[in-house]
Amino acid sequence: MARRVMVVDDRAGARRSLRRLLQRSGFRVDEACGPRAVALGLAVAPPDAVVLDAGTRGAGGRSALERIRELGDVPVLVVASRPELLGRVAGPGDADDHLARPFRPAELLDRLEAIIQRPSEGLLPGGRYADGWLELDLRAGRALAGGRPAPVGRAGLRLLAALAARAGDPVPAGLLAAAAWPWAPRGPAARLRIQLACLRAALGPGPGGGSPIATLAGDRYRYTPPNAT
């Protein structure tokens, strides 16, 4: 199935140029001209990535990025014709990557591929994990718990991969936050607790009842394979 990219720019001509480039490379493309259109697009069908032009009029570029981060966990590539716009719209921890115009089409496509695939980097060997109850495929963006699909989301998948990679061992909260939100690991502590609660709900109880994800003293967490002997 073709991956989808949302192009955010208030200039119809710029959106059209990017759409043609991306479509020639096999992507399906949605377009948005500002924060409201971005919010609607994310609500209807979250894309695999967003290409956001920093020069969107007024505070549109910054507002669009904030809206994206509020509504979902979607990789974002910010592009700009002037370097100062990159800093104004996206700080180092806000976007997944930045690219200044003019750029070669191949460079944009390479950057886009990199942020889409980023969840598998450094989390699990080969991007896969299986223990008889939990199965993860980071490249495919899929998690199975007890043989059924578990809708954990992108951040939840990265978080679960970080726990599974150290199955049976305590994992510090800071390491988990860095895995779940590599662009902004030092967010509010409540963010991790909320994500873990959602993750437990998505996985459901293990074979023996109760969640296999335990909260430990010292702000640490542990995943224990339910089928471990």
C-alpha positions in Angstrom: 0.0 0.0 0.0 1.4 3.4 -1.0 2.5 5.6 1.9 0.8 9.0 2.3 2.4 12.4 2.8 0.6 15.6 3.7 2.1 18.8 2.1 1.4 21.9 4.1 2.0 25.2 2.3 -0.2 28.3 1.7 1.0 28.5 -1.9 -0.9 26.4 -4.4 1.9 26.3 -6.9 4.4 25.1 -4.3 2.0 22.4 -3.1 1.5 21.3 -6.7 5.2 21.0 -7.4 5.8 18.9 -4.3 2.7 16.8 -5.0 4.1 15.9 -8.5 7.5 15.0 -7.1 6.1 12.8 -4.4 3.5 11.1 -6.6 6.3 10.2 -9.1 8.1 8.5 -6.3 5.0 6.4 -5.4 3.5 8.4 -2.5 -0.1 9.3 -2.1 -0.4 13.1 -1.4 -2.8 15.2 0.7 -2.6 19.0 0.7 -3.2 21.5 3.4 -2.8 25.3 3.4 -2.8 26.0 7.2 -3.4 24.8 10.7 -7.1 24.2 10.3 -6.7 22.1 7.2 -3.9 20.2 8.9 -6.1 19.4 11.9 -8.9 18.2 9.6 -6.5 16.0 7.6 -5.0 14.4 10.7 -8.4 13.7 12.1 -9.7 12.0 8.9 -6.6 10.0 8.0 -3.2 10.6 9.6 -0.4 10.5 7.0 2.9 8.7 7.2 4.7 12.0 7.2 4.2 15.8 6.8 6.3 18.2 4.6 5.7 21.6 6.2 6.8 24.8 4.6 8.1 27.2 7.2 7.0 30.3 5.2 3.3 29.7 5.6 1.8 33.2 6.1 1.7 34.7 9.6 2.1 32.2 12.3 0.7 29.5 10.1 3.9 27.4 9.9 4.5 27.4 13.7 0.8 26.9 14.4 0.6 24.0 12.0 3.5 22.3 13.6 2.0 22.8 17.1 -1.3 21.4 15.9 0.4 18.3 14.4 2.2 17.6 17.7 -1.0 18.1 19.6 -3.1 15.7 17.5 -0.8 12.9 16.6 2.7 11.4 16.4 3.5 12.0 12.7 7.1 12.6 11.4 7.5 16.2 10.2 10.0 17.5 7.7 10.2 21.3 7.7 11.4 23.1 4.6 12.2 26.8 4.2 13.6 29.3 1.7 15.4 31.3 4.4 17.4 29.8 7.2 15.9 32.1 9.9 12.5 30.7 9.2 13.5 27.3 10.3 14.4 28.5 13.7 11.2 30.6 13.9 8.9 27.7 13.1 10.8 24.7 14.4 13.2 24.4 17.3 15.7 21.5 17.5 13.2 19.3 19.3 10.0 20.1 17.4 10.5 18.7 13.9 12.1 15.4 12.9 14.3 17.1 10.3 14.8 20.4 8.5 15.7 21.2 4.9 16.6 24.6 3.3 15.6 25.6 -0.2 16.8 25.2 -2.9 17.1 21.4 -2.5 17.6 18.6 -4.9 14.5 16.4 -5.3 16.5 13.3 -4.3 17.6 15.0 -1.1 14.0 15.7 0.0 13.0 12.2 -0.8 16.0 10.8 1.1 15.1 12.9 4.2 11.5 11.9 3.9 12.3 8.2 3.8 14.6 8.6 6.8 12.0 10.2 9.1 9.4 7.7 8.0 11.7 4.8 8.9 13.2 6.4 12.0 11.1 4.4 14.5 13.2 1.3 13.8 16.5 3.0 14.4 18.4 1.7 17.4 15.4 0.2 19.2 15.3 -3.5 18.1 17.8 -5.6 16.0 16.2 -5.9 12.6 13.2 -3.9 13.8 11.4 -7.1 15.0 10.5 -8.7 18.3 8.5 -11.8 19.3 8.2 -13.7 22.6 5.1 -15.9 22.0 2.6 -13.3 23.2 3.9 -10.0 21.9 5.1 -9.4 18.3 6.5 -6.2 17.0 7.4 -5.1 13.4 8.7 -1.6 13.6 9.2 -1.2 9.8 5.6 -2.2 9.1 4.4 -0.2 12.1 2.6 -3.2 13.6 2.1 -4.7 17.1 0.3 -8.0 17.9 -0.6 -9.0 21.5 -1.9 -12.6 21.9 -2.3 -12.9 18.2 -4.5 -9.8 17.8 -3.7 -6.4 16.4 -2.8 -3.9 19.2 -3.5 -0.2 18.2 -0.5 1.3 20.1 0.2 4.2 17.7 3.7 5.3 16.6 4.9 6.7 19.9 3.5 3.7 21.7 5.3 1.3 19.2 8.6 3.0 19.9 8.0 2.9 23.6 7.0 -0.8 23.5 10.1 -1.6 21.4 12.4 0.1 24.0 10.8 -2.0 26.8 10.8 -5.3 24.7 14.5 -4.8 23.8 15.2 -5.0 27.5 12.5 -7.5 28.5 12.7 -8.5 32.1 15.0 -5.6 33.1 14.1 -2.2 34.6 14.2 0.7 32.0 14.5 4.3 33.2 11.8 6.7 32.3 14.2 9.0 30.5 15.3 6.3 28.1 11.7 5.5 27.3 10.8 9.1 26.7 13.8 9.5 24.4 12.6 6.4 22.4 9.0 7.5 22.2 9.7 11.1 21.3 13.2 11.4 19.9 12.6 15.0 18.8 11.5 16.2 22.2 12.5 13.7 25.0 12.3 16.2 27.8 8.6 16.7 27.7 6.3 16.7 30.8 6.6 13.7 33.0 2.8 13.1 32.7 3.2 12.5 29.0 5.0 9.3 29.6 2.6 8.1 32.2 -0.4 8.8 29.9 1.3 7.0 27.0 2.0 4.0 29.2 -1.6 3.9 30.3 -2.7 4.0 26.7 -0.2 1.3 25.8 -1.5 -1.0 28.6 -5.0 -0.5 27.4 -4.1 -1.3 23.8 -2.3 -4.4 24.7 -4.8 -5.7 27.2 -4.1 -8.2 29.9 -1.5 -11.0 29.4 -2.5 -14.7 29.6 -2.3 -14.7 33.4 -4.3 -11.5 33.8 -2.8 -8.0 34.5 -0.6 -6.0 32.3 2.9 -7.3 31.5 4.2 -3.7 31.9 5.1 -2.9 35.5 5.8 0.4 37.2 8.9 0.1 39.4 10.4 2.3 42.1 12.9 4.9 41.0 10.9 6.1 38.0 11.5 2.9 36.1 9.4 0.4 34.1 9.7 -3.2 33.0 8.1 -5.4 30.4 8.0 -9.1 31.4 7.0 -11.5 28.6 3.8 -13.2 29.8 4.9 -16.6 28.5 8.3 -16.4 30.1 9.2 -19.4 32.3 
